[in-house]
Amino acid sequence: MFKFLLVLPAALMFAFLPQDTPPPPDKPMPADAATLTNPVTPTDESQAHAKMMYGIDCAMCHGAKADGKGDLVADMHLTMKDLTDPAVQKSMTDGQLFYTIKNGKGKMPGEGDREKDDAIWNMVILIRSFAKK
């Protein structure tokens, strides 16, 4: 009985530790996602929010300059696109960017319901601005 009381807390502790589970498989992007057009007009306030959102959720992997050289890239063995490269940007429609930000891709979690669609569209505008610099 005494051994059981010693082992039980340790067993419970290990049971509740986070487990390394693989991310769910990517759902294929619907064909109509590529045809979505950005319905928002950016404002100074909406772009400030998008920059804040990028700094919190995206820069750790995509890099502060969106060059794909974020702090976690090496640790997580990621290969990131350089979003400052106009050729990379040209290969993605606004709808594809929106869908990826909202739903995630690979190890990248999506914003899902954490952000409203308008905020995600403003993030698309911000991402497009990276290639213009």
C-alpha positions in Angstrom: 0.0 0.0 0.0 2.8 2.4 0.9 4.5 1.8 -2.5 1.3 2.6 -4.2 1.1 6.0 -2.5 4.6 6.8 -3.6 4.1 5.8 -7.2 0.7 7.3 -7.7 1.7 11.0 -7.7 4.6 10.4 -10.1 2.3 8.4 -12.4 -0.3 11.1 -12.4 2.3 13.8 -13.0 3.6 12.0 -16.2 0.0 11.4 -17.3 -0.7 15.1 -17.4 2.6 16.3 -19.0 2.1 17.5 -22.6 2.6 14.8 -25.1 4.4 15.2 -28.4 1.6 14.5 -30.8 2.0 15.2 -34.5 0.0 18.0 -35.9 -3.2 16.9 -37.7 -2.7 16.4 -41.4 -3.3 19.4 -43.6 -6.7 19.6 -45.2 -6.4 20.3 -48.9 -7.1 23.9 -49.7 -10.5 24.2 -51.4 -10.2 25.2 -55.0 -12.3 28.3 -54.4 -9.9 29.6 -51.7 -7.6 30.8 -54.5 -10.3 33.0 -56.0 -11.2 34.9 -52.8 -10.6 38.6 -53.0 -9.7 40.9 -50.1 -12.9 42.8 -49.2 -11.2 45.2 -46.6 -9.7 48.6 -47.1 -6.8 49.1 -44.7 -6.7 51.8 -42.2 -3.9 53.0 -40.0 -5.6 51.3 -37.0 -6.2 48.0 -38.8 -2.6 47.8 -40.0 -1.3 48.6 -36.6 -3.4 45.7 -35.3 -2.0 43.5 -38.1 1.6 44.4 -37.2 0.9 43.6 -33.6 -0.7 40.3 -34.5 2.3 39.5 -36.8 4.7 40.3 -34.0 2.9 38.0 -31.5 1.9 35.1 -33.7 4.1 35.1 -36.8 7.5 36.7 -36.3 8.8 33.8 -34.1 8.9 31.6 -37.2 8.6 34.0 -40.2 11.1 36.5 -38.8 10.6 40.1 -37.7 11.5 41.1 -41.3 9.3 38.3 -42.8 12.5 36.8 -44.3 11.8 33.3 -43.0 14.6 33.6 -40.4 12.6 33.5 -37.2 14.0 32.3 -33.8 12.2 29.0 -33.9 13.1 28.0 -37.5 16.2 26.0 -36.5 14.7 24.5 -33.4 11.7 23.2 -35.2 13.5 22.2 -38.3 11.4 24.5 -40.5 11.9 25.7 -44.0 10.2 29.1 -44.3 9.4 31.1 -47.4 11.0 34.6 -47.7 7.9 36.8 -47.7 10.0 39.8 -48.8 10.7 38.1 -52.1 8.2 39.4 -54.8 8.4 36.0 -56.6 7.3 34.2 -53.5 4.4 36.6 -53.1 3.4 36.3 -56.7 3.0 32.5 -56.3 0.2 33.0 -53.8 -3.2 34.7 -54.2 -4.8 36.8 -51.4 -7.3 34.0 -51.0 -4.6 31.4 -50.5 -2.8 33.6 -47.9 -6.1 34.2 -46.1 -6.9 30.5 -46.0 -3.5 29.6 -44.7 -3.5 32.2 -42.0 -7.0 31.2 -40.9 -6.6 27.4 -41.1 -2.9 26.9 -40.7 -0.5 24.7 -42.7 1.9 22.0 -41.6 3.2 23.0 -38.1 1.7 26.5 -38.4 -1.4 26.8 -36.4 -4.2 28.8 -37.9 -5.8 31.8 -36.3 -9.2 30.1 -36.6 -11.8 31.9 -34.5 -9.1 33.9 -32.5 -9.3 36.7 -35.1 -12.1 38.0 -37.1 -11.9 37.6 -40.9 -11.3 41.3 -41.4 -8.3 41.2 -39.2 -6.9 38.2 -41.2 -7.5 40.1 -44.4 -5.6 43.0 -42.9 -2.8 40.6 -42.2 -2.8 39.6 -45.9 -2.4 43.3 -46.7 0.5 43.6 -44.3 2.2 40.5 -45.8 1.9 42.0 -49.3 3.6 45.1 -48.0 6.7 43.1 -47.0 7.6 42.4 -50.7 7.3 46.1 -51.6 10.2 47.1 -49.4 
